[in-house]
Amino acid sequence: MATKLADETLAAIIEGVLEVEDDDFASFEIKLSPFAESEYSNADVLLVCKRWMRVGTPPLFHTCIIRSPAQAQALAKALKKSSFGAFVRRVRIEGAYGAAVKQFLEKAPNIQELVVTMPEAFKDNAKPMFSMLGKLQLRRFTLCEYNNKQNAQSQYAREAIVSMLKNCETLVRLLSSTCGGRLTSAPARTLDYTSSSGCPQSDDNPVHYL
């Protein structure tokens, strides 16, 4: 039956199978992540036949969930010598996985939504990831597990976030777990990430702490 479907129809079906709900994608839960108990890999959809692989590749890369160094390295490798990076629109990174994160972010120029976690320990290799914030044209940014740890990794992350908020003119939604999940839609240039609680706020549309 599927062989009789137009590519557009088949693509719509595959997109429905691979769709990640916004509530799950932007969830603050890291230790109890919505993606911790996946029973199958989304890439399994591409194993049906060559046609499914061709049609299903763009929706497969639309939303990328990274929960381990192996996944970060695999995505970096997949995007290194292909045009698949152009399909990536949303990325959720649960942890700090070093240079591989920077490598795949560099190959994905169309990312609009990014979810990241703050580094907690000095050994967390988060600098490569946070060094990319100023190079992405994000519309939505979610920060999970904000902390005020005084180590080189955390300090670098805070400085990178401040710089991104000041300079990213495309950012329209910011969500931080420290702010009780409250959203602000202020332009990036009006946001201030230096409030006493560490939450972003703006004069035009302040964040109210819960």
C-alpha positions as MATLAB code, in Angstrom:
seq = 'MATKLADETLAAIIEGVLEVEDDDFASFEIKLSPFAESEYSNADVLLVCKRWMRVGTPPLFHTCIIRSPAQAQALAKALKKSSFGAFVRRVRIEGAYGAAVKQFLEKAPNIQELVVTMPEAFKDNAKPMFSMLGKLQLRRFTLCEYNNKQNAQSQYAREAIVSMLKNCETLVRLLSSTCGGRLTSAPARTLDYTSSSGCPQSDDNPVHYL';
ca = [
       0.000    0.000    0.000;
       2.799    2.444    0.924;
       4.324    2.029   -2.537;
       1.245    3.734   -4.012;
       1.522    6.815   -1.824;
       2.971   10.047   -3.168;
       6.252   11.130   -1.593;
       4.502   14.063    0.055;
       1.928   11.788    1.696;
       4.559    9.330    2.859;
       6.653   12.211    4.241;
       3.656   13.497    6.230;
       3.121   10.028    7.732;
       6.778    9.680    8.695;
       6.789   13.183   10.185;
       3.878   12.182   12.394;
       5.747    9.088   13.607;
       8.930   11.049   14.358;
       7.280   14.135   15.855;
       8.549   15.219   19.274;
       6.034   17.088   21.423;
       7.049   20.578   22.556;
       6.460   19.729   26.221;
       8.909   16.830   25.978;
      11.456   18.690   23.872;
      11.618   21.668   26.258;
      11.188   19.642   29.462;
      13.357   20.681   32.401;
      13.606   17.057   33.471;
      17.114   15.770   32.793;
      17.623   12.970   35.308;
      14.066   11.794   34.534;
      14.187   12.819   30.898;
      11.163   12.067   28.687;
      13.653   10.445   26.317;
      15.322    8.173   28.860;
      13.196    5.126   28.153;
      12.767    5.131   24.384;
      11.974    1.634   23.203;
      13.285    2.101   19.685;
      15.461    4.403   17.617;
      13.769    6.867   15.279;
      16.299    5.847   12.662;
      14.561    2.463   12.443;
      11.959    4.103   10.205;
      14.596    4.481    7.502;
      15.314    0.748    7.398;
      12.060   -0.148    5.622;
      13.429    0.468    2.115;
      15.501    2.918    0.073;
      12.468    5.074   -0.670;
      11.614    5.430    3.021;
      15.241    6.373    3.683;
      15.156    9.078    1.015;
      11.809   10.516    2.086;
      12.341   10.036    5.817;
      15.807   11.564    6.180;
      14.693   15.240    6.402;
      12.113   14.644    9.191;
      14.556   12.357   11.014;
      17.083   15.172   11.368;
      14.483   17.862   12.116;
      14.689   17.250   15.888;
      17.857   15.808   17.424;
      18.032   14.580   21.030;
      21.550   14.090   22.406;
      21.893   12.194   25.686;
      25.364   10.602   25.480;
      28.858   11.141   24.059;
      28.220    8.337   21.548;
      25.110   10.097   20.205;
      26.975   13.405   19.927;
      29.802   11.749   18.032;
      27.416    9.860   15.761;
      25.557   13.046   14.820;
      28.810   14.920   14.204;
      29.954   12.104   11.930;
      26.630   11.993   10.057;
      26.694   15.725    9.348;
      30.405   16.006    8.588;
      30.310   14.874    4.966;
      26.662   15.377    4.064;
      24.032   18.059    3.583;
      21.838   16.608    6.339;
      22.711   19.498    8.654;
      20.399   21.758    6.663;
      17.425   19.697    7.895;
      18.168   20.235   11.607;
      15.774   22.689   13.259;
      15.624   21.644   16.930;
      18.389   20.269   19.171;
      18.167   19.121   22.793;
      21.503   18.379   24.505;
      21.259   16.699   27.914;
      24.796   17.076   29.183;
      28.223   18.276   28.079;
      29.845   16.176   25.374;
      32.864   18.140   24.240;
      34.076   18.883   20.739;
      31.520   16.639   19.009;
      28.723   19.043   19.973;
      30.509   21.995   18.412;
      31.205   19.936   15.298;
      27.574   19.099   14.607;
      26.292   22.560   15.571;
      28.667   24.062   13.029;
      27.121   21.848   10.341;
      23.531   22.782   11.222;
      23.040   26.440   10.235;
      19.228   26.368   10.397;
      18.746   25.485   14.078;
      15.898   27.526   15.527;
      15.376   25.887   18.911;
      18.044   24.761   21.358;
      17.775   23.136   24.790;
      20.945   22.831   26.903;
      21.939   22.099   30.499;
      24.351   24.108   32.605;
      27.650   22.373   33.433;
      27.963   21.428   37.091;
      31.512   20.147   37.525;
      34.824   21.581   36.355;
      35.416   18.348   34.432;
      32.304   18.873   32.281;
      33.547   19.740   28.794;
      30.830   22.264   27.961;
      32.924   25.065   26.458;
      32.686   23.785   22.856;
      28.882   23.758   23.076;
      28.508   27.185   24.666;
      31.071   28.702   22.297;
      28.518   28.154   19.508;
      25.669   30.135   21.083;
      26.695   33.405   19.478;
      26.865   31.803   16.032;
      23.326   30.396   15.972;
      20.248   32.324   14.853;
      17.946   30.920   17.523;
      14.282   31.720   17.999;
      13.824   29.665   21.178;
      16.407   28.893   23.845;
      15.788   26.692   26.897;
      18.253   26.491   29.769;
      17.900   23.561   32.168;
      19.410   23.146   35.635;
      20.814   26.652   35.990;
      23.410   26.893   38.758;
      25.850   29.380   40.210;
      28.766   26.960   40.436;
      32.055   28.828   40.527;
      34.185   26.824   38.159;
      35.653   27.580   34.746;
      33.011   25.643   32.821;
      30.027   27.279   34.535;
      31.545   30.741   34.325;
      32.227   30.324   30.610;
      28.645   29.117   30.084;
      27.174   32.145   31.899;
      29.307   34.562   29.894;
      28.335   32.871   26.626;
      24.637   33.066   27.539;
      24.909   36.769   28.444;
      26.617   37.499   25.139;
      24.040   35.525   23.173;
      21.114   37.307   24.843;
      22.621   40.687   24.099;
      23.409   40.010   20.461;
      20.951   37.438   19.086;
      18.255   39.534   17.402;
      16.237   36.509   16.282;
      15.538   35.204   19.812;
      11.863   35.571   20.732;
      11.334   32.962   23.467;
      13.547   32.071   26.398;
      12.754   29.464   29.031;
      14.828   28.879   32.147;
      14.167   26.394   34.936;
      15.470   28.928   37.458;
      12.579   31.194   36.524;
       9.915   28.647   37.309;
       9.313   27.941   33.658;
       8.144   31.476   32.911;
       8.533   32.585   29.279;
       9.537   35.975   27.975;
       9.048   37.110   24.396;
      11.196   40.219   24.602;
      13.780   40.808   21.847;
      17.235   39.560   22.779;
      18.717   43.055   22.921;
      16.352   44.021   25.784;
      17.085   40.969   27.919;
      19.327   41.178   30.945;
      20.927   38.034   32.369;
      22.456   39.713   35.410;
      19.538   39.724   37.856;
      20.158   38.574   41.421;
      18.520   35.193   40.870;
      20.416   34.574   37.666;
      17.270   34.693   35.511;
      16.945   36.636   32.277;
      14.599   39.602   32.375;
      13.839   42.776   30.445;
      12.420   46.206   31.151;
       9.731   45.746   28.507;
       8.645   42.286   29.575;
      10.078   41.318   32.970;
      10.231   37.765   34.224;
       8.296   37.217   37.443;
      10.010   34.726   39.732;
       7.922   31.943   41.233;
];
